Amino acid sequence: MTGTLTELREWLTRDVDEPIAAWAPTPPVEALRCHPDLVARLAEVARSVGPVRRVFVEGCPVIHHPRGRAIAAASGTGWLTVRSARPAGALATDAEVLAGLGPDWVMLDPWAADVALSRTIDLLRAHVASAYDRAERAA
């Protein structure tokens, strides 16, 4: 489901941050390269941390700080990356789908089977909030 995701990798590693105008609606299922449940999980987590924006790149949701910096993305059925620069902790995963994005990006397990659902959501929110705060300071 994830493929090479070349355009997504380029989007997340670009040097220029451009403001994102709005929250993009979810495309039809056939245009997604991310399971609808994961799109919903990322949206739920991201919207709770601030006035974030969303775009879809190669059918994958990418969350941005309003000034333009990408702070999180998801693809497939079970990977999520966040520019939090924090250790993954209980959300650690062996997934290396977008390895090499840079030291700030951390791969997280958005479903964390060994962690209670509410705790998983809290941990994901903490990572996204950290990425949002880093984007605030970088702008």
C-alpha positions in Angstrom: 0.0 0.0 0.0 2.8 2.4 0.7 5.2 1.9 -2.3 8.1 4.2 -2.7 6.4 7.4 -1.7 9.0 9.6 -3.5 6.8 12.7 -3.7 5.9 12.4 0.0 9.6 12.0 1.0 10.4 15.1 -1.1 7.5 17.1 0.4 8.6 16.3 4.0 12.3 17.1 3.4 11.9 20.3 1.4 13.7 23.4 2.7 11.0 25.9 1.9 8.0 26.1 4.2 5.0 27.7 2.5 1.8 28.6 4.4 -1.0 26.1 4.1 -4.4 27.8 3.7 -6.8 25.2 5.1 -7.7 21.7 6.2 -8.0 19.6 3.0 -11.0 17.3 2.9 -10.3 13.5 2.8 -10.1 12.3 -0.8 -12.2 9.3 -2.0 -11.0 6.0 -0.6 -9.6 4.9 -4.0 -7.3 7.9 -4.1 -5.8 7.2 -0.6 -2.6 5.5 0.1 -3.4 5.5 3.8 -6.1 3.5 5.5 -9.2 5.7 6.4 -8.8 4.6 10.1 -5.3 6.0 10.1 -6.3 9.2 8.4 -8.9 9.6 11.1 -6.5 8.8 13.9 -4.0 11.4 12.6 -6.7 14.0 12.2 -8.0 13.4 15.8 -4.6 13.7 17.3 -3.4 16.7 15.3 -6.5 18.8 15.6 -6.2 18.7 19.4 -2.8 20.4 19.5 -3.5 23.7 17.6 -4.7 25.3 14.4 -3.0 22.7 12.1 -3.5 22.3 8.4 -3.7 19.2 6.3 -2.8 18.4 2.7 -2.7 15.0 0.9 0.5 14.1 -0.9 0.5 10.9 -2.9 -2.8 10.1 -1.2 -1.2 10.4 2.3 -2.2 12.9 4.9 0.4 15.5 5.9 -0.2 17.7 8.9 1.3 21.2 8.8 1.8 24.1 11.2 -0.2 27.0 9.7 3.0 28.8 8.6 3.8 25.8 6.5 6.2 23.4 8.3 5.2 19.7 7.9 4.9 18.2 11.3 3.4 14.7 10.7 2.5 12.3 8.0 1.0 8.8 7.7 0.7 6.1 5.1 -0.5 2.5 4.6 -2.2 0.9 7.5 0.3 1.3 10.3 3.0 3.9 10.1 3.1 7.5 11.2 6.1 9.9 11.3 6.2 13.0 13.4 8.9 15.8 13.5 9.0 15.8 17.2 12.7 14.9 17.8 11.6 12.9 20.8 12.3 9.2 21.5 9.4 7.0 20.3 9.2 5.3 23.7 6.1 3.0 24.0 5.2 3.9 20.4 8.4 2.5 18.9 8.1 0.6 15.7 10.5 -1.2 13.4 8.9 0.5 10.4 11.5 2.3 8.3 9.1 3.4 5.5 10.6 6.9 5.2 13.9 6.3 6.9 16.4 9.1 6.3 14.0 12.1 6.7 16.3 13.6 9.3 17.0 13.4 13.0 13.9 15.3 13.9 11.5 12.8 12.3 10.5 9.8 14.4 8.6 6.7 13.2 5.7 5.8 15.6 3.2 2.9 15.8 -0.2 4.7 15.7 -2.0 1.6 17.1 0.5 0.4 19.8 -1.1 -2.9 20.6 0.7 -3.2 23.9 -0.5 0.2 25.1 -4.0 1.2 26.2 -5.9 3.1 23.6 -6.2 6.3 25.6 -2.5 6.2 26.5 -1.6 5.7 22.8 -3.7 8.8 21.8 -2.0 10.8 24.6 1.4 9.8 23.5 0.7 10.6 19.8 -0.7 14.0 20.9 2.4 14.7 22.9 4.6 14.0 19.8 2.5 16.1 17.5 2.3 18.9 20.1 6.1 18.8 20.4 6.4 19.0 16.6 3.9 21.9 16.6 5.9 23.8 19.2 9.2 23.2 17.3 7.5 24.6 14.2 6.4 27.7 16.2 9.9 28.3 17.4 11.4 27.8 13.9 9.1 30.3 12.2 
